[in-house]
Amino acid sequence: MAHGYFTVEQWKGPADGETSRWTPILHLDSYQSLTKAIAALEKRGEPGLFRVLQMQRCIWVEMEKGKLRLHGSHASSPEKLSQVVEIFERERGRRPVAKARQARAAAKRIKK
């Protein structure tokens, strides 16, 4: 089972008028594990407060005939998630179902 990608963030206290915040310092792709995320953090050798976030699913929610429709997809990396965001914005929140079906049909034809 795919488990998504991991982001390690570090807590940064207020400095120069900024507010306290979590700052991403490391991304591990979907082929990694929580154990590897912790090992990468240990390898950095820096003290501080850290959190490990796991991104597994992206949920696209839209209205269809007066009802909410939820569509989940796997997010294997920050780049893949960015691609979903680009599609969402380009299509103005409407899932491009017809385009996706055409792409899958074309891919099947190529495989044969």
Phi and psi in degrees as a GROMACS rama.xvg file:
@    title "Ramachandran Plot"
@    xaxis  label "Phi"
@    yaxis  label "Psi"
@TYPE xy
-67.4445  144.643  ALA-2
-119.839  7.74067  HIS-3
81.9578  -177.444  GLY-4
-104.602  164.066  TYR-5
-116.442  143.202  PHE-6
-123.4  128.456  THR-7
-100.645  128.082  VAL-8
-120.123  149.683  GLU-9
-115.752  138.017  GLN-10
-75.5375  125.735  TRP-11
-114.91  121.392  LYS-12
-72.2025  171.06  GLY-13
-65.9815  137.141  PRO-14
-146.739  134.581  ALA-15
51.9758  46.4276  ASP-16
81.1385  -3.34341  GLY-17
-79.5368  161.331  GLU-18
-91.8818  159.459  THR-19
-64.7033  147.344  SER-20
-164.498  162.167  ARG-21
-88.6724  131.597  TRP-22
-120.218  123.27  THR-23
-63.8819  132.649  PRO-24
-123.339  -13.5517  ILE-25
-160.332  137.074  LEU-26
-120.522  138.013  HIS-27
-122.466  133.332  LEU-28
-73.1835  -179.453  ASP-29
-69.8794  -6.43153  SER-30
-91.4517  3.06325  TYR-31
-100.144  -174.712  GLN-32
-141.23  170.642  SER-33
-61.2196  -38.5641  LEU-34
-59.4355  -42.4667  THR-35
-69.8283  -32.6493  LYS-36
-65.0093  -42.4028  ALA-37
-67.9352  -39.4053  ILE-38
-63.4216  -40.2166  ALA-39
-63.9122  -37.4728  ALA-40
-66.0377  -42.4493  LEU-41
-63.6934  -39.1426  GLU-42
-62.822  -32.0553  LYS-43
-62.3389  -31.4405  ARG-44
67.8906  26.9263  GLY-45
-110.409  133.975  GLU-46
-74.3163  160.348  PRO-47
149.613  -173.539  GLY-48
-109.39  126.738  LEU-49
-129.163  154.813  PHE-50
-134.935  149.839  ARG-51
-113.511  119.885  VAL-52
-105.115  139.198  LEU-53
-114.105  121.438  GLN-54
-102.775  117.366  MET-55
-116.543  -46.1863  GLN-56
-126.128  145.89  ARG-57
-114.949  130.408  CYS-58
-113.085  119.357  ILE-59
-98.2469  118.301  TRP-60
-114.494  129.139  VAL-61
-140.695  160.596  GLU-62
-90.492  134.036  MET-63
-141.072  115.664  GLU-64
53.572  42.8453  LYS-65
78.6481  4.2622  GLY-66
-123.296  148.446  LYS-67
-75.2722  136.247  LEU-68
-119.898  128.394  ARG-69
-110.939  131.098  LEU-70
-127.957  118.934  HIS-71
-98.3698  149.395  GLY-72
-144.902  155.44  SER-73
-80.4447  137.216  HIS-74
-111.163  99.7116  ALA-75
-87.9502  -11.856  SER-76
-163.604  162.476  SER-77
-59.6423  -32.8657  PRO-78
-66.4051  -42.6342  GLU-79
-64.5755  -39.7126  LYS-80
-63.6552  -38.9972  LEU-81
-62.6609  -36.8066  SER-82
-63.0222  -40.0318  GLN-83
-63.9875  -41.8525  VAL-84
-60.475  -44.1742  VAL-85
-59.8798  -44.3772  GLU-86
-64.1165  -44.6267  ILE-87
-56.5343  -47.1472  PHE-88
-68.7574  -43.1454  GLU-89
-62.1042  -39.0293  ARG-90
-91.7177  5.40318  GLU-91
55.0532  42.7703  ARG-92
85.2207  -4.55827  GLY-93
-98.3207  125.872  ARG-94
-66.8464  132.217  ARG-95
-82.0128  66.9164  PRO-96
-60.8977  -46.0845  VAL-97
-61.578  -42.9942  ALA-98
-62.3679  -40.5995  LYS-99
-65.6649  -41.3247  ALA-100
-62.8813  -41.41  ARG-101
-64.0299  -41.1434  GLN-102
-65.4463  -41.6793  ALA-103
-65.2558  -41.1816  ARG-104
-63.1805  -41.4382  ALA-105
-64.5268  -40.3984  ALA-106
-64.5478  -38.499  ALA-107
-64.7812  -39.7575  LYS-108
-63.9823  -37.5447  ARG-109
-67.8741  -37.5861  ILE-110
-64.5415  -32.7357  LYS-111
